[in-house]
Amino acid sequence: MNPFYLVAGLVILAGAIVDILWTTLWVDGGSGPISGHLTTVVWRGLRIVTRDHNRTLSLAGPIILTVTLAMWIGLIWLGWTLIFASHPHALVSTRTGAVADWSGRFYYVAYTMFTDGNGDYTPLGDVWEIASAFTTASGMAFVTLGVSYVLTVLGAVSDKRSFASTVIGLGGRSEALVRTGWTGEDFQGLELTVESLASELSLLAEQHKSYPILHYYHSEDGEQASAVAVPILDEALMLFRYGIPDEQSLDPAIIANGRSSARSYLETLDESFIEPEAAVPRSPDLGRLREDDIPTVSDEEFAESLAELTDRRRRLLAVVEADAWEWPPLEE
């Protein structure tokens, strides 16, 4: 018996199982400790190699998801191989009776993880027969769990791109979104849309919390990028709250609900990926609203309100730049 191989195998296997369960089943846990570090390293490496080229970065999500799944399978495979290697007579060949070498142990663990085995090697003793049964169970269970995780993530990617398309369809900048909803007298026609977007953004925040890998699904097209859409929507709501007189603005409850959803989204990313930028992004231009005869507060009053929102706006800037975009998100 080699205790080093046994302990190392158990530690690696336990680490892989904890990381898989942490990532896929713990809604409030974010990424597991191993996969979290792996995805961050891969993302930063891709940004350096691609120099933030949008088309190439659009492959980051699939690459990171594939690497994560491969890492989980590889750790389980390695862990069980080391466990079977801890005893020299754990496995023997059914054809020659010879003790399995390292390649034989890797081979045995691989086909035992994904099938019931092909009979080339057999475990000796009750302990190793039970270990073989657990090898099959862990392989089947966690591969199935991984596939389910992939399908759920891909569904969430579609949701986040749908949200982004809706927001940016209303306007590529916060001022443009506000101007789109102006009827000449008020913004009542926009209220139902903003309510719907707030609900979608709340769901998106929860999805990012449950599946942190969503952040690395970079869209080739800025019009489908939630990292662009969320700052546009939040800055538009900020304009409704602080830049437009209450008499002409949206219902305060709708504004508060939308900004609360945006705050949840920012807090989710803060926990996982993003630190506020040192710089403060450019402010929305009230002059663009006045061009459409939209009533606004004075520039001085608006600037005073913005001064109290510096931290939030720095976090919005961090969201944009962390996804390799620039502020303002889109020019119009």
C-alpha positions as CSV (number, residue, x, y, z in Angstrom):
1,M,0.0,0.0,0.0
2,N,1.3,3.4,-1.0
3,P,-0.4,6.0,1.4
4,F,0.8,8.9,-0.6
5,Y,-1.0,7.9,-3.7
6,L,-4.1,7.1,-1.7
7,V,-4.2,10.4,0.1
8,A,-3.4,12.4,-3.1
9,G,-6.1,10.5,-5.0
10,L,-8.7,11.1,-2.2
11,V,-7.8,14.9,-2.0
12,I,-8.0,15.4,-5.8
13,L,-11.3,13.4,-6.0
14,A,-12.8,15.3,-3.1
15,G,-11.7,18.7,-4.6
16,A,-13.2,17.8,-7.9
17,I,-16.5,16.7,-6.4
18,V,-16.8,19.8,-4.2
19,D,-16.0,22.1,-7.1
20,I,-18.6,20.5,-9.3
21,L,-21.3,20.6,-6.7
22,W,-20.4,24.1,-5.6
23,T,-20.5,25.4,-9.2
24,T,-23.6,23.5,-10.5
25,L,-25.9,23.1,-7.4
26,W,-25.1,25.9,-5.0
27,V,-27.1,28.9,-6.3
28,D,-25.5,31.4,-4.0
29,G,-22.0,30.0,-4.2
30,G,-20.8,31.3,-7.6
31,S,-18.0,29.3,-9.2
32,G,-16.2,26.6,-7.3
33,P,-12.7,27.5,-5.9
34,I,-10.9,25.5,-8.7
35,S,-13.1,26.4,-11.7
36,G,-13.3,30.0,-10.6
37,H,-9.6,30.5,-10.8
38,L,-9.4,28.5,-14.0
39,T,-12.0,30.6,-15.8
40,T,-10.4,33.9,-14.7
41,V,-7.0,32.8,-15.9
42,V,-8.3,31.6,-19.3
43,W,-10.4,34.8,-19.8
44,R,-7.5,37.1,-19.0
45,G,-5.2,35.0,-21.2
46,L,-7.6,35.2,-24.1
47,R,-7.9,39.0,-23.7
48,I,-4.2,39.4,-23.9
49,V,-3.7,37.0,-26.8
50,T,-6.7,38.4,-28.9
51,R,-6.1,42.0,-27.9
52,D,-9.8,42.3,-27.1
53,H,-10.8,41.4,-30.7
54,N,-14.6,40.9,-30.4
55,R,-15.0,38.1,-32.9
56,T,-12.3,36.1,-31.3
57,L,-13.5,36.8,-27.7
58,S,-16.9,35.5,-28.7
59,L,-15.3,32.1,-28.5
60,A,-14.3,32.7,-24.9
61,G,-17.5,31.3,-23.3
62,P,-17.5,28.0,-25.2
63,I,-13.7,27.6,-24.6
64,I,-14.0,28.3,-20.9
65,L,-17.0,26.0,-20.6
66,T,-15.2,23.2,-22.4
67,V,-12.1,23.6,-20.4
68,T,-14.1,23.6,-17.2
69,L,-15.8,20.3,-18.1
70,A,-12.5,18.8,-19.2
71,M,-10.9,19.8,-15.9
72,W,-13.7,18.2,-13.9
73,I,-13.5,14.9,-15.8
74,G,-9.7,15.0,-15.7
75,L,-9.5,15.5,-11.9
76,I,-12.0,12.7,-11.3
77,W,-10.0,10.4,-13.6
78,L,-6.7,11.3,-12.0
79,G,-8.1,10.9,-8.5
80,W,-9.4,7.4,-9.1
81,T,-6.3,6.4,-10.9
82,L,-4.1,7.4,-7.9
83,I,-6.5,5.6,-5.6
84,F,-6.2,2.3,-7.6
85,A,-2.4,2.9,-7.9
86,S,-2.1,3.0,-4.1
87,H,-2.2,-0.8,-3.9
88,P,0.1,-2.9,-6.3
89,H,-2.5,-5.7,-6.6
90,A,-5.7,-3.6,-6.9
91,L,-6.1,-4.5,-10.6
92,V,-4.9,-7.4,-12.6
93,S,-5.2,-8.3,-16.3
94,T,-7.9,-11.0,-17.0
95,R,-5.8,-12.3,-20.0
96,T,-2.4,-12.6,-18.4
97,G,-2.9,-12.3,-14.7
98,A,-0.3,-9.6,-14.6
99,V,-0.6,-6.6,-12.3
100,A,-1.9,-3.5,-14.1
101,D,0.8,-0.9,-14.8
102,W,0.1,2.9,-14.9
103,S,-1.3,2.9,-18.4
104,G,-3.6,-0.1,-17.4
105,R,-4.9,1.8,-14.4
106,F,-5.6,4.9,-16.4
107,Y,-7.3,2.8,-19.0
108,Y,-9.4,0.9,-16.4
109,V,-10.5,4.0,-14.6
110,A,-11.5,5.7,-17.9
111,Y,-13.8,2.9,-19.2
112,T,-15.1,2.2,-15.7
113,M,-16.1,5.9,-15.3
114,F,-18.2,5.9,-18.5
115,T,-19.2,2.3,-18.9
116,D,-19.5,-0.9,-16.9
117,G,-16.1,-2.0,-18.1
118,N,-14.9,-4.3,-20.9
119,G,-13.2,-7.1,-18.9
120,D,-9.6,-6.4,-19.8
121,Y,-8.8,-5.7,-16.1
122,T,-10.5,-6.8,-12.9
123,P,-10.3,-5.6,-9.3
124,L,-9.0,-7.9,-6.7
125,G,-10.8,-8.0,-3.4
126,D,-14.1,-6.6,-2.1
127,V,-12.5,-3.1,-1.4
128,W,-11.5,-2.6,-5.0
129,E,-14.7,-4.0,-6.3
130,I,-16.6,-1.4,-4.3
131,A,-14.2,1.3,-5.4
132,S,-14.9,0.3,-9.0
133,A,-18.6,0.7,-8.4
134,F,-18.1,4.2,-7.0
135,T,-15.9,5.0,-9.9
136,T,-18.7,4.2,-12.3
137,A,-21.2,6.0,-10.1
138,S,-19.1,9.2,-9.9
139,G,-18.4,9.2,-13.6
140,M,-22.0,8.8,-14.7
141,A,-23.4,11.2,-12.1
142,F,-21.0,14.1,-12.6
143,V,-20.8,13.8,-16.4
144,T,-24.6,13.9,-16.4
145,L,-24.6,16.9,-14.0
146,G,-22.0,18.6,-16.2
147,V,-24.1,18.2,-19.4
148,S,-27.2,19.5,-17.6
149,Y,-25.1,22.5,-16.4
150,V,-24.1,23.2,-20.0
151,L,-27.7,23.2,-21.3
152,T,-28.8,25.5,-18.5
153,V,-25.9,27.9,-19.2
154,L,-26.7,28.0,-22.9
155,G,-30.3,28.8,-22.1
156,A,-29.2,31.7,-19.9
157,V,-26.9,33.0,-22.6
158,S,-29.9,33.3,-24.9
159,D,-31.8,35.1,-22.2
160,K,-29.1,37.6,-21.6
161,R,-28.6,38.4,-25.4
162,S,-32.4,38.8,-25.7
163,F,-32.4,41.3,-22.9
164,A,-29.5,43.2,-24.5
165,S,-31.2,43.3,-27.9
166,T,-34.3,44.7,-26.4
167,V,-32.6,47.5,-24.4
168,I,-30.3,48.6,-27.2
169,G,-33.2,48.4,-29.7
170,L,-34.7,51.2,-27.7
171,G,-31.4,53.3,-27.8
172,G,-27.7,52.8,-28.0
173,R,-27.1,55.4,-25.3
174,S,-29.1,56.3,-22.2
175,E,-30.1,59.7,-23.8
176,A,-31.4,57.9,-26.9
177,L,-33.4,55.4,-24.8
178,V,-35.1,58.3,-23.0
179,R,-35.8,60.2,-26.3
180,T,-37.3,57.1,-27.8
181,G,-40.0,57.0,-25.1
182,W,-40.9,60.7,-25.3
183,T,-44.4,61.2,-26.7
184,G,-44.2,65.0,-26.7
185,E,-46.0,65.2,-23.4
186,D,-44.8,62.3,-21.2
187,F,-43.3,58.8,-21.2
188,Q,-46.3,56.7,-20.3
189,G,-45.8,54.4,-23.3
190,L,-42.4,53.4,-22.0
191,E,-43.5,52.3,-18.5
192,L,-44.6,48.8,-19.4
193,T,-41.4,48.2,-21.3
194,V,-39.2,49.4,-18.4
195,E,-41.2,47.2,-16.0
196,S,-40.6,44.2,-18.3
197,L,-36.9,45.0,-18.7
198,A,-36.5,45.4,-14.9
199,S,-37.9,41.9,-14.5
200,E,-35.6,40.4,-17.1
201,L,-32.6,42.2,-15.5
202,S,-33.5,40.8,-12.1
203,L,-33.6,37.3,-13.6
204,L,-30.3,38.0,-15.4
205,A,-28.7,39.0,-12.1
206,E,-29.8,35.7,-10.5
207,Q,-28.5,33.7,-13.5
208,H,-25.1,35.4,-13.2
209,K,-25.1,34.6,-9.6
210,S,-26.0,30.9,-10.2
211,Y,-23.8,30.5,-13.3
212,P,-20.8,32.9,-13.1
213,I,-19.5,31.5,-16.4
214,L,-22.2,33.7,-18.1
215,H,-19.9,36.7,-17.7
216,Y,-17.4,35.2,-20.1
217,Y,-19.9,34.7,-22.9
218,H,-18.8,37.7,-24.8
219,S,-20.9,38.8,-27.7
220,E,-19.3,39.6,-31.0
221,D,-22.0,42.3,-31.6
222,G,-22.3,45.1,-29.0
223,E,-26.0,45.1,-29.6
224,Q,-26.3,41.7,-28.0
225,A,-24.0,42.4,-25.0
226,S,-25.6,42.7,-21.6
227,A,-22.4,44.4,-20.3
228,V,-23.4,47.2,-22.7
229,A,-27.2,47.1,-22.2
230,V,-27.2,47.2,-18.4
231,P,-25.3,50.5,-18.1
232,I,-27.5,52.0,-20.9
233,L,-30.7,51.0,-19.0
234,D,-29.3,52.1,-15.6
235,E,-28.1,55.5,-16.9
236,A,-31.5,56.0,-18.6
237,L,-33.3,55.3,-15.3
238,M,-30.9,57.7,-13.6
239,L,-31.9,60.4,-16.2
240,F,-35.6,59.7,-15.4
241,R,-34.8,59.9,-11.6
242,Y,-32.5,62.9,-11.5
243,G,-32.5,64.6,-14.9
244,I,-36.2,65.0,-15.7
245,P,-38.8,66.8,-13.5
246,D,-41.1,64.4,-11.7
247,E,-44.2,65.7,-13.5
248,Q,-43.0,64.4,-16.8
249,S,-40.9,61.4,-15.7
250,L,-41.8,57.8,-15.2
251,D,-43.6,56.4,-12.2
252,P,-41.1,56.6,-9.3
253,A,-41.9,53.0,-8.3
254,I,-41.0,51.8,-11.8
255,I,-37.7,53.7,-11.7
256,A,-36.9,52.4,-8.3
257,N,-37.7,48.8,-9.3
258,G,-35.4,49.0,-12.4
259,R,-32.6,50.6,-10.5
260,S,-32.9,47.9,-7.8
261,S,-32.5,45.2,-10.5
262,A,-29.5,46.9,-11.9
263,R,-28.0,47.2,-8.4
264,S,-28.5,43.4,-7.9
265,Y,-26.7,42.8,-11.2
266,L,-23.8,45.0,-10.2
267,E,-23.5,43.4,-6.7
268,T,-23.5,39.9,-8.3
269,L,-20.6,40.8,-10.6
270,D,-18.7,42.6,-7.8
271,E,-18.7,39.3,-5.8
272,S,-17.3,37.3,-8.6
273,F,-15.3,39.3,-11.1
274,I,-15.2,43.1,-11.0
275,E,-13.8,45.9,-8.9
276,P,-15.0,49.5,-9.5
277,E,-12.9,51.5,-11.9
278,A,-10.8,54.4,-10.5
279,A,-12.1,56.7,-13.2
280,V,-15.7,58.1,-13.4
281,P,-17.5,57.6,-16.8
282,R,-18.7,60.5,-18.8
283,S,-22.1,61.9,-17.8
284,P,-25.2,61.7,-19.9
285,D,-25.8,64.9,-21.9
286,L,-29.0,66.7,-21.0
287,G,-28.6,68.8,-24.1
288,R,-29.5,65.7,-26.2
289,L,-32.8,65.6,-24.4
290,R,-33.5,69.3,-24.8
291,E,-33.1,68.9,-28.6
292,D,-36.4,66.9,-28.5
293,D,-38.0,69.5,-26.2
294,I,-37.9,67.1,-23.2
295,P,-38.0,69.1,-20.0
296,T,-34.9,68.7,-17.8
297,V,-33.5,70.0,-14.6
298,S,-30.6,72.4,-14.7
299,D,-27.1,71.1,-15.5
300,E,-26.0,72.2,-12.0
301,E,-28.7,70.3,-10.2
302,F,-28.0,67.2,-12.4
303,A,-24.3,67.4,-11.7
304,E,-25.0,67.5,-7.9
305,S,-27.1,64.4,-8.1
306,L,-24.4,62.6,-10.2
307,A,-21.8,63.4,-7.5
308,E,-23.7,61.2,-5.1
309,L,-23.7,58.3,-7.6
310,T,-20.0,58.2,-8.3
311,D,-19.4,54.7,-6.9
312,R,-22.3,53.2,-8.8
313,R,-21.2,54.7,-12.0
314,R,-17.6,53.6,-11.5
315,R,-19.0,50.0,-11.2
316,L,-21.0,50.4,-14.4
317,L,-17.8,51.5,-16.1
318,A,-16.1,48.4,-14.7
319,V,-18.8,46.2,-16.2
320,V,-18.3,47.7,-19.6
321,E,-14.5,47.5,-19.6
322,A,-14.4,44.0,-18.0
323,D,-16.2,42.8,-21.1
324,A,-13.8,44.5,-23.5
325,W,-16.1,47.4,-24.5
326,E,-15.8,51.2,-24.2
327,W,-17.8,53.9,-22.5
328,P,-20.3,55.2,-23.6
329,P,-21.4,51.8,-24.6
330,L,-22.5,52.7,-28.1
331,E,-22.4,56.0,-30.0
332,E,-25.5,57.4,-31.7
